[in-house]
Structures are given as C-alpha cells and as structure tokens.
C-alpha cells in the first residue's frame, strides 16, 4: 500500500497558531498526547463486529486522536438495548473483544475510553427478557408493551455493584478512561437527575441534592475501583433543551457541575437529547453548543471536553484560548476524517475531509448496520475490506481511464484513481464539477454539502496525471475515439415524472400534464403556480425541502405522502421532527398516509392508505418526488454494440453511482471509491469482504 499523493509531501509544517492543539492534557492518572478527543459514538457494529469496531477506532488513533472512546457499553442484561448493536460488558466473557479495541488503539499511542451505560426505562430488554427497572415507574420511548418498575434501595445497590464490576472489567480490558455516563436522556443517572423522570420521595428524589446522589455515588465507586490507573470522566447533558420541565444549563445544569466540580477527572459536557447533541448542518452551525456549556470551566479545575461538529482548526483554537474547552471533542468530524489531527499537525489543512453534518453516520445505529459516511467511503471498511482512508494500492497497469460525469461518484472515482497513479480523463457535460451536489447544496440548509465537491476538486486539481474537461457532452462515438482502456459512466440520474415509486407501480393518471413537475424542474427554476402539491414517495430529505423552497417563494403548498409523516426516513438522521416542525410553522399542509391516485387540470385525487376513500384537493402544480431513473443512455449505446466496442480497444465499460442505481450521495461516493480500489485488483465477487462469525455455544 502507498500513501495518497498529498501524504508524500514533506515540504509542509504545522502553522504555529495551532501549536496549542498539540499540547498534552493530564486527565487524572493518565495523560492525553494532545487535545483531540474522539467522544463516544455509536457505529452499528459494536459487540457483533468487534474486529471491525477495533479497526475503525484504531484508524482514528493512527490519525492523531489522543483519546478514542467506545459507544455505549451495556453493563448488565437488565439494560439490553437489542436490536441496537452497542458494546457489552455483562461478564468476563466480553473482556477479550473489548481488549482487541484497546490493544489496537494503544498501538498508535492513544488512550482508550469506555462509556458504561445503564439505560433504565429506555430499554425493553428484548433479548435478555429481564424486566426493566428505572428511577420511577415509567415507559420507554419505544412502543414496546413493556414498562419499567421503580427501583428499590436494593435495586440501587445492585446497580452500583454492577457498575463497579463493569468498571473493573473495563480496566482488565485495558481501558484508560472509564466513564460515568449521565447524558442524552439514555442513562439511569440522567433519569435520577431530571425532574421529568424522578418522582421519588426518598433520599434519591425531590431536591437537586438528592437527585444528584446516585451520580455522585457512581463517581466515587468508580474512582475507588479503578481510579488508581484509570481516569474517570463524567459525561453530562447540562441542558435538555426543553425549558423549565428539564435540566437547564443556566440553572440546575450549573448547580450539578458546582456540586461535583472536582470529583471526576474530566467533564464531557453536551446537550440532550441525541438529536440536539448531533444536530444536522441543515439545522445547526459549527460550535452550536457553546452557549449551553460555556460556564463549565468557570466551576471546575478539571479538563473539559465538548463537541460542536468542529472541522475548522481556527474554531478549535478559539475554543481553547477563550476558555470554553480544554479538549476538542468530536464524533462526526472524526468519522469524516480520522486523520484530521495529523493533517492539522502537518500543515495540510486543504486535505481535511470536512464533515457535512448529514448524519448518514447516525443511520448505521438506527438501521443496526455498520457505519458509513458521505465524505469518508472507507468508514466501516477498515477491517472488512482492509481499506485505509489515506492509503491506496498503486496502479497495477498502464491503463488509461475515462470517467464520464463529475458528480460525487465520478469525482471520488477520479480522485482515488489519480492517487493510485492512473492516467485519468474526467469529462463533465456541464460547466461545473459536482453533479447533483452542485444543485442540492443550493437548497435551503444544505450549503455544507458542497464540501463533498470541494474536497474532491481540491484533491484532483494538483494531480498532473488527471485531465479535466468541462462542457464536454460525450456521445458513444466520442468515447470510442478517445482511446481509453476503461470507461466509467457516472452520468447521474433524473427524477421521474409519472409517479411510479414505492406506492405506485404504474403511472399516475394525468401525470403527463404540463403542470406536473419534478424536483429537477424546481431546482432549475421552473415558474410554477399555486396551489402546489408535493407528492413525497421518496421519504428522504428532497420532498420536504422542495416544499420548503416553494413556500419560501410565496406559494400555497401541501405535502402529501403515503408515509405516516413527512420525510420519514430522516428519523434515522435525527432530523424528522425538525423538518416536520419547519414545514408546519411555514404554513405547509401535510397529508400523511395518502397516495396520489389521479391528477386533473386543477385538482388531484388522494386515496387513503387504509380505507381507499378518495378525496379531492385543489392543485395547479404537482411536484413528483418519487424515484429517480439512471442517466444510462451512453452506457447502453456503448455496450449494445460489442464488436465496435472491442474494435475501439475499450476493455470495460462500467456504471457507478446514480448512473447504475440512484441512491444517497454517500452511496455514490462509495461506489466511485470501490471501483477505483478494485480496478486491476483480485476481487472475490462471491465473498467481497471479511465477515465475523458467531461461535457455537455448547449444548
């Protein structure tokens, strides 16, 4: 394997303005080599894929992060979060797979942290079948017909013992930091702290001093158990962002920190719940948590870490120098670029893959599948495919490559092939590089998505082995005459107009009318008239954002969807509730659980999913957001004539990204990267990656 082109440079050095980021920080009995701290984050791999998890965490340690933490780690069968795939430390049998992670992290000089968790009423214990227990008699946020019972004093004592035992096992597994977790409304200590959940009348309820008691006991227990060699951080949500019904940073948040100020070895502070802590770029800016956590360092001498989707080293330095944070916490930026610290250290800021805040990474947790990232196609593939985000095998031939289309798939394919050393020509029909990213990043709230284009264009520009041709609409004859050995078709896709999608397998009657549009038309500036119906059978962001765009132009807009709510797949990106709120507050009507049955000149017919009852709604314009079709005409023209193709010397023609099968931008980037990785390499198509297999238990 060889380093990517820019990693071969030796004429760069760190800007002295950023020296402060590379100062060591003492955390109790351990010392972090710098101020970069990968906070706990889920990844959809956990205890089911320990090798994958270990390799992913190790990559960040190699990339310069000083502290690398696990995701939530269940401490007992009574806090079984199945089917979500987190870590487990129920008993000694869990130690070896966690030790794999600590060994891998230590090999690169980083500290390993573990976030012990007991979720109380938020767990249904679907696998263990234990009865959940909680601070009070409560039900969870899921819809399981399960309730948790209020813990007795004996239960509290058992919980403290389980937590202490898990801390000792964590030390045996090699962890350097052992968390006491009181955040995100997903932890029992947080439930004891919050008046919303805690209605106890004993010494663990009522006053704040009583509600803090359990958290204080856990910190003391953990320090007594492992504090001689392990640091004991506390992760605390200082504001629940729900006003006086919850913890407010300016009130009880400050009081909690004040009561416990010097007890833990480090404060890891954020806001609740997860959707606020990991707000998407569509709804939150870099550093958006500062107003909530800025007070913490005024109350404690212990180091403070916090998050804010930090990608700018200047913003990081500002946080340190202004006394907001001691360490720069990151989950999503460390996923988008595991080598972010090293790139700052080596003066290669232009090489940073900045997080776009799309939360595709979060979807791995919700779909219970390995993590992926829009910016970093190697995320989750470090062990499965031996992919390294900064290294790629050199070319295995002198083949010349033609990439047609400079969207996310074409750009990533070109970048990676160029790094391998291939001679690449990139032809783009328009006058801009970026494809769909160009247009979508201009939609409301999506400007950060332009980083997908900007990073790849910035990497390609210095490559002397890559030629870029703009305003070059290629036809089959042009491609055959070009003289390439391999042709990659990355020509994207377009939204279909006839309504076919998940709910309709035949064209919607009337969809051939002149007043029927697609998102492509709206993005291109089509002049529509209202009232407008946006039919969303896509269920990701596009339907909602098109409705928002039309409403901002003064149109009367109604969003119709066969789903139960608007943009329903964005539950997986933690933003559905914000999307629906914005639509409603903008005056956009939402009609869920209805299909588009027919289109007329001035109205539409809507059919109820359950009763099939048809109702009419006035509509002068209809925008179909259902599915997309590949722009694959060039591919078909080339491959339909095998003899002419062979005579031209072209060895292969391959579709990638949306030109093959339209999907997310993340999928397109991955598709382009995969092609570049696999060209001229031996690949077993029947077993394209390694799998972790469960061991057989005894009968």
C-alpha positions in Angstrom: 0.0 0.0 0.0 1.2 3.5 -0.7 0.1 6.8 0.7 -2.2 9.1 -1.1 -0.4 11.7 -3.3 -0.5 14.6 -0.8 0.8 12.4 2.0 4.1 12.1 0.1 4.7 15.8 0.6 7.5 16.7 3.1 7.6 20.5 2.4 4.8 21.3 4.9 4.8 22.0 8.6 2.3 23.0 11.3 1.1 26.5 11.5 2.3 27.8 14.9 -1.1 29.2 15.6 -2.3 25.6 16.1 0.5 24.5 18.5 -1.9 24.8 21.4 -3.9 21.9 20.0 -1.0 19.6 20.4 -0.2 20.3 24.0 -0.6 17.2 26.3 -3.5 17.2 28.8 -3.4 15.4 32.1 -6.6 13.5 32.9 -6.4 12.1 36.4 -3.7 9.4 36.3 -3.3 9.4 32.5 -2.1 11.9 30.0 -3.5 12.6 26.5 -0.8 13.4 24.0 -2.8 16.3 22.5 -6.2 18.0 22.8 -8.1 15.9 20.2 -10.7 13.7 21.8 -13.0 11.3 20.0 -16.0 11.2 22.2 -18.2 8.1 22.5 -20.3 7.4 19.3 -22.4 4.6 18.0 -21.4 2.8 14.8 -23.8 -0.1 14.2 -21.0 -2.7 14.7 -20.4 -3.0 18.5 -20.3 -6.4 20.2 -21.4 -8.2 17.0 -18.4 -6.9 14.9 -15.5 -6.5 17.4 -12.8 -6.7 14.7 -14.5 -4.1 12.6 -15.0 -1.8 15.6 -11.4 -2.2 16.8 -10.0 -1.4 13.3 -12.2 1.6 13.0 -11.2 3.0 16.3 -7.5 2.2 15.7 -7.6 4.2 12.4 -8.5 7.3 14.4 -5.7 6.6 16.8 -3.3 6.4 13.9 -4.8 9.6 12.6 -3.7 11.5 15.7 -6.7 11.5 18.0 -5.4 11.3 21.6 -8.4 9.7 23.2 -10.6 7.1 21.5 -13.8 6.1 23.2 -16.3 3.3 22.6 -20.0 3.8 22.1 -22.5 3.0 24.9 -21.4 -0.3 26.7 -24.2 -2.2 28.4 -23.1 -3.2 31.9 -25.8 -5.9 32.6 -28.5 -8.0 31.0 -31.1 -5.7 32.6 -30.0 -2.9 30.3 -30.1 -4.9 27.0 -30.7 -2.4 24.1 -31.3 -5.0 21.4 -31.8 -4.8 18.5 -29.4 -1.9 18.6 -25.8 -3.0 18.3 -23.7 -1.4 21.0 -20.9 -2.7 23.2 -21.4 -5.2 26.1 -19.6 -5.8 29.3 -22.1 -8.1 31.0 -19.5 -10.5 32.3 -15.8 -11.6 31.9 -16.6 -13.3 28.5 -16.9 -9.8 27.0 -13.4 -8.7 28.0 -11.5 -10.2 25.1 -13.3 -8.4 22.3 -13.0 -5.1 24.1 -9.4 -5.8 24.7 -9.0 -6.1 20.9 -10.0 -2.4 20.7 -7.8 -1.2 23.5 -4.8 -3.0 22.1 -5.4 -1.6 18.6 -5.7 2.0 20.0 -2.7 1.7 22.3 -0.6 0.5 19.3 -0.9 4.0 17.9 -0.2 5.9 21.2 -3.7 6.9 22.1 -5.8 6.4 25.2 -8.9 4.2 25.2 -12.1 5.2 26.9 -15.3 3.2 27.6 -18.8 4.6 28.1 -20.5 2.3 30.6 -24.3 2.6 30.3 -27.5 1.5 32.1 -30.5 2.9 30.2 -33.2 2.3 32.8 -36.7 2.6 31.3 -35.3 3.2 27.8 -34.5 -0.5 27.4 -37.1 -3.1 26.7 -34.7 -6.0 27.2 -35.9 -7.7 24.1 -33.0 -10.2 24.1 -32.4 -10.8 27.8 -36.2 -10.7 28.7 -35.4 -9.2 32.1 -37.9 -6.8 33.5 -36.6 -3.2 33.1 -36.1 -1.1 36.2 -35.9 2.7 36.4 -35.8 5.6 38.7 -39.6 5.6 38.8 -42.5 3.6 37.2 -42.0 4.6 33.6 -42.4 3.5 30.0 -39.7 3.9 27.3 -39.7 6.0 24.2 -40.2 2.9 22.0 -43.6 1.4 21.6 -42.9 -2.0 23.2 -45.7 -3.1 25.5 -43.2 -3.0 28.3 -42.9 -0.9 31.5 -40.1 -0.4 33.9 -40.7 -0.7 37.7 -39.4 1.8 40.2 -36.1 0.7 41.7 -35.9 -0.2 45.4 -32.9 0.6 47.6 -31.8 -3.0 47.0 -32.0 -2.4 43.2 -29.9 0.8 43.5 -27.3 -1.1 45.5 -27.3 -3.9 42.8 -26.9 -1.3 40.1 -24.0 0.3 41.8 -22.4 -3.1 42.2 -22.9 -3.9 38.5 -21.4 -0.6 37.5 -18.4 -1.1 39.8 -17.9 -4.7 38.4 -18.1 -3.4 34.8 -15.5 -0.7 35.6 -13.1 -3.4 37.0 -13.7 -5.5 33.8 -13.0 -2.4 31.7 -9.7 -1.9 33.5 -8.9 -5.6 32.8 -9.7 -5.0 29.2 -7.1 -2.2 29.1 -9.1 0.9 29.1 -7.5 4.1 30.3 -10.7 6.1 30.9 -13.9 4.6 32.4 -17.0 6.8 32.1 -19.8 7.5 34.4 -22.5 8.4 31.9 -25.3 10.8 32.6 -26.3 12.1 29.3 -28.7 12.1 26.3 -31.7 11.0 28.4 -30.5 7.5 27.8 -28.8 6.8 31.1 -30.1 6.0 34.6 -28.0 8.7 36.3 -29.6 11.3 34.0 -33.0 9.9 34.8 -32.4 10.4 38.5 -31.2 14.0 37.9 -34.2 15.0 35.8 -37.4 16.1 37.5 -39.3 14.8 34.4 -38.5 11.2 35.3 -37.7 11.3 39.0 -40.8 11.3 41.3 -39.1 9.5 44.2 -39.8 10.7 47.8 -36.7 9.1 49.4 -33.2 10.4 49.6 -32.8 9.9 45.8 -35.6 12.2 44.9 -37.0 15.6 45.4 -34.3 18.2 45.9 -31.4 18.5 43.4 -29.0 17.4 46.1 -31.0 14.2 46.4 -31.3 13.7 42.7 -27.5 14.1 42.3 -26.8 11.5 45.0 -26.7 8.5 42.6 -24.3 10.2 40.2 -22.0 11.2 43.0 -22.0 7.7 44.4 -21.2 6.2 41.0 -18.2 8.6 40.5 -16.9 7.7 44.0 -17.5 3.9 43.4 -15.7 4.0 40.1 -12.7 6.0 41.3 -12.3 3.7 44.3 -12.5 0.6 41.9 -10.2 1.8 39.1 -9.1 5.3 39.8 -5.5 4.3 40.6 -4.7 3.8 37.0 -7.8 4.8 35.0 -9.3 8.3 34.6 -13.0 8.7 35.5 -14.7 11.1 33.2 -18.4 12.1 33.6 -20.5 12.7 30.5 -23.3 15.1 31.4 -26.0 16.8 29.5 -26.2 20.2 31.1 -29.3 21.2 29.2 -32.2 19.2 27.9 -33.4 22.0 25.6 -37.0 21.6 26.8 -37.1 24.6 29.1 -38.1 24.5 32.8 -39.5 21.0 32.6 -36.0 19.7 32.3 -32.4 20.5 33.3 -31.5 24.0 32.1 -27.8 24.9 31.9 -28.3 28.4 33.4 -30.0 26.8 36.5 -29.7 23.1 37.5 -27.0 22.4 34.9 -24.7 24.8 36.7 -25.7 23.6 40.1 -24.9 19.9 39.2 -21.4 20.9 37.9 -20.9 23.0 41.0 -21.8 20.2 43.4 -19.5 17.7 41.7 -16.9 20.1 40.3 -13.7 18.4 41.4 -14.9 14.8 41.8 -14.4 13.4 38.2 -11.1 13.6 36.3 -12.8 15.2 33.3 -16.1 16.7 32.3 -17.5 15.7 28.9 -20.4 18.1 28.6 -23.1 18.4 25.9 -26.9 18.9 25.5 -29.8 16.4 25.3 -31.2 14.6 23.6 -29.1 13.0 20.8 -30.9 15.0 18.1 -29.7 18.2 19.8 -26.2 16.9 20.5 -25.8 15.8 16.9 -27.9 18.3 15.1 -27.6 18.2 11.3 -26.0 21.1 9.4 -29.4 21.8 8.0 -30.5 23.0 11.4 -27.3 23.8 13.4 -24.0 25.6 12.8 -20.5 24.5 13.9 -20.0 25.2 17.6 -23.7 25.5 18.3 -23.4 24.1 21.8 -21.1 26.8 23.2 -23.9 28.9 24.8 -25.0 25.9 26.8 -21.7 24.6 28.1 -19.5 27.8 28.3 -19.9 28.1 32.1 -18.4 24.7 32.9 -14.7 25.7 33.0 -15.6 28.5 35.4 -16.7 26.0 38.0 -14.0 23.3 37.8 -10.3 22.9 37.5 -10.7 19.6 35.8 -10.3 19.4 32.0 -13.5 20.0 29.9 -14.3 18.4 26.6 -17.3 19.3 24.4 -18.5 18.9 20.8 -19.7 21.1 18.1 -19.0 19.4 14.7 -15.7 21.2 14.7 -13.8 21.0 11.4 -12.0 24.3 11.4 -8.7 24.4 13.4 -9.3 28.2 13.9 -12.6 27.4 15.6 -10.8 24.8 17.7 -8.1 27.1 18.8 -10.7 29.8 19.7 -12.5 27.3 22.0 -9.3 26.6 23.9 -8.0 30.2 24.1 -11.3 31.6 25.2 -11.6 29.1 28.0 -14.6 27.2 26.6 -12.9 23.8 26.3 -9.7 22.1 27.2 -10.1 19.3 24.6 -11.8 19.3 21.2 -14.4 16.6 21.3 -15.6 15.1 18.0 -17.7 12.2 16.8 -18.8 13.1 13.3 -15.7 15.0 12.3 -13.6 12.0 13.4 -15.7 9.8 11.2 -15.4 12.1 8.1 -11.7 12.3 8.6 -9.9 10.0 11.0 -6.7 11.8 10.2 -7.9 15.3 10.9 -5.5 15.9 13.8 -2.5 14.7 11.8 -3.4 16.9 8.8 -3.5 19.9 11.1 -0.2 18.9 12.7 1.4 18.5 9.3 0.1 21.7 7.9 -2.2 20.0 5.3 -5.5 21.8 6.1 -6.5 21.6 2.4 -6.5 17.8 2.8 -9.1 17.7 5.5 -12.4 15.9 4.6 -14.8 18.2 6.5 -17.9 16.7 7.9 -21.0 17.9 6.1 -23.4 17.2 9.0 -25.7 15.0 7.0 -25.9 12.3 9.8 -25.6 9.4 7.4 -23.2 8.0 10.1 -26.1 8.0 12.6 -28.3 5.9 10.3 -26.0 2.9 11.0 -27.1 2.8 14.6 -30.8 3.1 13.7 -30.6 0.5 10.9 -28.4 -1.8 13.0 -25.8 -2.0 10.3 -22.2 -0.9 10.1 -21.5 2.8 10.0 -20.9 4.7 6.7 -20.0 8.3 5.9 -20.7 10.5 2.9 -17.3 12.1 3.0 -15.3 9.0 4.0 -16.2 5.9 1.9 -13.7 3.8 3.9 -15.6 4.2 7.2 -16.7 0.8 8.4 -14.5 -0.9 5.8 -11.2 -0.7 7.7 -11.3 -4.4 8.7 -13.9 -5.8 6.3 -12.0 -4.7 3.2 -8.7 -3.5 4.6 -9.5 0.0 3.4 -7.4 2.8 4.7 -8.7 6.4 4.3 -5.2 7.8 3.4 -3.6 4.9 1.7 -4.4 3.0 -1.5 -2.6 0.4 -3.6 -0.5 1.8 -6.5 -1.7 1.1 -10.1 -1.3 -2.4 -11.4 -1.2 -1.4 -15.1 -0.6 1.4 -17.5 -4.3 1.6 -18.4 -5.8 4.9 -19.3 -9.1 5.7 -17.7 -12.0 7.9 -18.9 -14.6 8.9 -16.3 -17.7 10.4 -17.8 -19.6 12.6 -15.3 -18.2 14.7 -12.4 -20.8 14.1 -9.8 -20.0 12.6 -6.4 -19.3 9.2 -7.8 -17.2 10.4 -10.8 -15.2 12.9 -8.6 -14.4 10.3 -6.0 -13.5 7.7 -8.6 -11.2 10.1 -10.3 -9.6 11.2 -7.1 -8.9 7.7 -5.9 -7.7 6.5 -9.3 -5.4 9.5 -9.6 -4.0 8.7 -6.2 -3.2 5.2 -7.4 -1.2 6.7 -10.3 -3.5 6.0 -13.2 -3.8 8.5 -16.1 -7.4 9.7 -15.8 -9.5 11.9 -18.0 -12.7 13.3 -16.4 -15.3 14.6 -18.8 -18.2 16.7 -17.5 -21.1 17.8 -19.7 -21.8 21.0 -17.7 -19.5 23.9 -16.9 -19.3 22.9 -13.2 -17.9 20.0 -11.3 -20.1 18.3 -8.7 -23.2 17.0 -10.4 -26.1 16.7 -8.1 -24.1 18.1 -5.2 -23.9 21.5 -7.0 -27.7 21.8 -7.2 -28.6 20.2 -3.9 -26.1 22.3 -1.9 -28.0 25.4 -3.1 -31.2 24.1 -1.5 -32.3 25.6 1.9 -29.9 24.5 4.7 -27.7 22.2 2.6 -24.8 24.6 1.8 -22.4 22.4 3.9 -23.0 19.6 1.5 -20.9 21.4 -1.1 -17.9 20.1 0.9 -18.4 16.8 -1.0 -17.4 18.5 -4.2 -14.9 21.0 -2.8 -12.7 18.3 -1.1 -12.5 16.2 -4.2 -12.0 19.0 -6.6 -9.3 20.4 -4.4 -7.5 17.0 -4.3 -7.8 16.5 -8.1 -6.5 19.9 -9.2 -2.8 19.4 -8.3 -2.7 15.9 -9.9 -0.6 16.0 -13.1 -2.0 12.6 -14.2 -5.6 13.8 -14.2 -7.1 15.9 -17.0 -10.5 17.6 -16.5 -12.7 18.5 -19.5 -15.7 20.8 -18.7 -18.6 21.5 -21.1 -17.9 18.1 -22.7 -21.1 16.2 -23.6 -19.8 12.9 -24.9 -21.6 10.5 -27.2 -20.7 6.9 -27.9 -18.5 7.7 -30.9 -16.6 10.3 -28.8 -15.9 7.7 -26.2 -14.8 5.1 -28.7 -12.5 7.5 -30.3 -10.9 8.7 -27.1 -8.6 5.8 -26.7 -9.3 4.8 -23.1 -8.8 1.3 -21.8 -11.5 1.5 -19.2 -14.6 3.8 -19.3 -16.6 4.7 -16.2 -20.1 6.0 -16.7 -21.0 8.4 -13.8 -23.7 10.4 -15.6 -26.1 10.5 -12.6 -29.9 10.3 -12.7 -33.1 12.3 -13.0 -36.4 12.3 -11.2 -39.2 10.6 -12.9 -42.4 12.5 -13.6 -45.0 9.7 -13.8 -45.4 9.0 -10.1 -44.0 5.5 -10.2 -42.3 4.6 -6.9 -43.0 2.7 -3.7 -46.7 3.4 -3.7 -47.4 3.3 -7.4 -46.2 0.7 -9.9 -48.0 2.2 -12.8 -48.0 5.9 -14.0 -50.5 8.0 -12.0 -53.3 9.0 -14.3 -52.8 12.6 -15.5 -49.1 12.6 -14.7 -48.4 13.6 -18.4 -49.9 17.0 -17.9 -47.9 20.2 -18.4 -48.5 21.2 -14.7 -46.6 18.1 -13.4 -43.1 18.8 -12.3 -40.1 17.1 -10.7 -37.5 18.3 -8.2 -35.2 18.7 -11.2 -37.6 21.3 -12.6 -37.9 23.2 -9.3 -34.2 23.2 -8.7 -33.7 24.5 -12.3 -36.1 27.4 -11.5 -39.4 26.3 -13.1 -42.0 29.0 -12.7 -44.9 27.2 -11.1 -48.3 28.5 -9.9 -50.1 27.5 -6.7 -51.7 25.8 -5.0 -48.9 23.2 -5.3 -48.9 19.6 -4.2 -45.6 18.0 -3.4 -46.1 14.2 -3.6 -43.3 12.6 -1.5 -42.9 8.9 -2.1 -39.1 9.2 -1.7 -39.2 9.8 2.1 -35.7 11.2 2.5 -35.0 15.0 2.5 -36.0 16.0 -1.0 -39.8 16.2 -0.7 -39.7 18.3 2.4 -37.0 20.6 1.2 -38.8 21.2 -2.2 -42.0 22.1 -0.2 -39.9 24.4 1.9 -38.4 26.1 -1.1 -41.7 26.6 -2.8 -43.3 28.0 0.3 -40.4 30.5 0.7 -41.4 31.8 -2.8 -44.9 32.5 -1.5 -46.7 29.5 -2.9 -49.5 27.7 -1.2 -48.0 24.2 -0.6 -49.3 20.9 0.6 -47.1 17.9 1.1 -48.8 14.5 0.5 -47.1 11.3 1.5 -48.0 7.6 1.8 -45.9 7.6 5.0 -47.0 8.5 8.5 -45.1 11.7 8.5 -43.0 14.0 6.2 -39.6 12.9 5.1 -40.0 9.8 7.3 -36.6 8.2 6.6 -35.0 11.2 8.3 -35.9 9.7 11.6 -32.7 7.8 11.0 -30.8 11.1 10.7 -32.3 12.6 13.8 -34.0 15.4 12.0 -37.5 14.3 11.1 -39.1 16.2 13.9 -37.3 19.4 12.9 -38.3 19.0 9.3 -41.9 18.5 10.1 -41.9 21.4 12.6 -40.4 23.7 10.0 -42.9 22.7 7.4 -45.8 23.3 9.7 -44.5 26.6 11.0 -44.0 27.7 7.4 -47.7 27.1 6.7 -47.2 24.0 4.6 -50.0 21.5 4.9 -49.1 17.9 5.5 -51.4 15.0 4.4 -49.9 11.7 5.6 -51.0 8.1 4.8 -52.4 9.0 1.4 -51.4 8.1 -2.1 -51.7 10.2 -5.2 -54.4 8.4 -7.2 -55.1 10.8 -10.1 -54.2 14.2 -11.5 -56.6 16.6 -13.1 -56.2 20.1 -14.6 -57.0 21.9 -11.4 -57.0 19.2 -8.7 -55.7 15.9 -7.5 -57.3 12.8 -6.1 -55.9 11.3 -3.0 -56.5 7.8 -1.8 -56.4 6.8 1.9 -53.9 4.0 2.5 -56.3 2.1 4.7 -59.9 2.8 3.5 -59.1 3.6 -0.1 -61.5 6.5 0.3 -60.8 9.2 -2.4 -60.8 12.9 -1.6 -60.1 15.8 -3.9 -57.7 18.7 -3.3 -57.2 21.8 -5.5 -53.8 21.8 -7.3 -52.4 23.9 -10.0 -48.9 22.4 -9.9 -47.9 18.9 -8.8 -44.3 18.0 -8.0 -43.5 14.3 -8.2 -40.8 13.3 -5.6 -41.0 9.5 -6.0 -37.9 7.9 -7.6 -35.1 8.6 -10.0 -34.0 6.9 -13.2 -30.4 6.4 -14.2 -29.0 8.5 -17.0 -27.6 5.4 -18.7 -28.2 6.1 -22.4 -24.4 6.4 -23.0 -23.7 3.2 -21.3 -26.4 1.3 -23.3 -25.1 2.9 -26.6 -21.6 1.7 -25.8 -22.4 -1.8 -24.6 -25.1 -2.7 -27.1 -22.5 -2.8 -29.9 -19.9 -5.3 -28.5 -17.9 -5.6 -31.7 -17.5 -1.9 -32.2 -16.6 -1.6 -28.5 -13.9 -4.2 -28.8 -12.5 -2.7 -32.0 -12.0 0.6 -30.2 -9.7 -1.0 -27.7 -12.0 -0.4 -24.7 -11.7 -3.3 -22.3 -14.5 -2.4 -20.0 -17.5 0.0 -19.6 -18.8 0.3 -16.0 -21.6 2.3 -14.5 -21.2 3.7 -11.0 -23.2 5.8 -8.6 -26.6 7.0 -9.6 -26.0 6.0 -13.3 -26.2 2.4 -12.0 -28.8 2.7 -9.3 -29.8 6.1 -7.8 -29.3 6.3 -4.0 -27.8 8.7 -1.4 -24.7 10.8 -2.1 -22.9 8.6 0.4 -23.7 5.6 -1.8 -22.5 7.4 -4.9 -19.1 8.3 -3.2 -18.7 4.7 -2.0 -19.5 3.4 -5.5 -16.8 5.6 -7.1 -14.3 4.7 -4.5 -15.0 1.0 -4.7 -14.4 1.0 -8.4 -11.1 2.8 -8.0 -10.0 0.4 -5.3 -10.8 -2.7 -7.2 -9.5 -1.8 -10.7 -6.8 -4.4 -11.7 -7.1 -6.0 -8.2 -8.1 -9.6 -7.5 -11.6 -9.4 -6.0 -13.7 -12.4 -5.0 -17.2 -11.3 -6.2 -18.7 -14.1 -4.1 -17.0 -13.1 -0.9 -16.0 -9.4 -1.4 -15.3 -8.7 2.3 -14.5 -10.5 5.6 -17.2 -11.5 8.0 -17.2 -12.0 11.7 -18.9 -15.3 12.6 -20.5 -16.1 15.9 -19.0 -19.0 17.8 -21.1 -22.1 18.6 -22.2 -22.5 22.2 -22.2 -25.8 23.9 -25.4 -27.9 24.0 
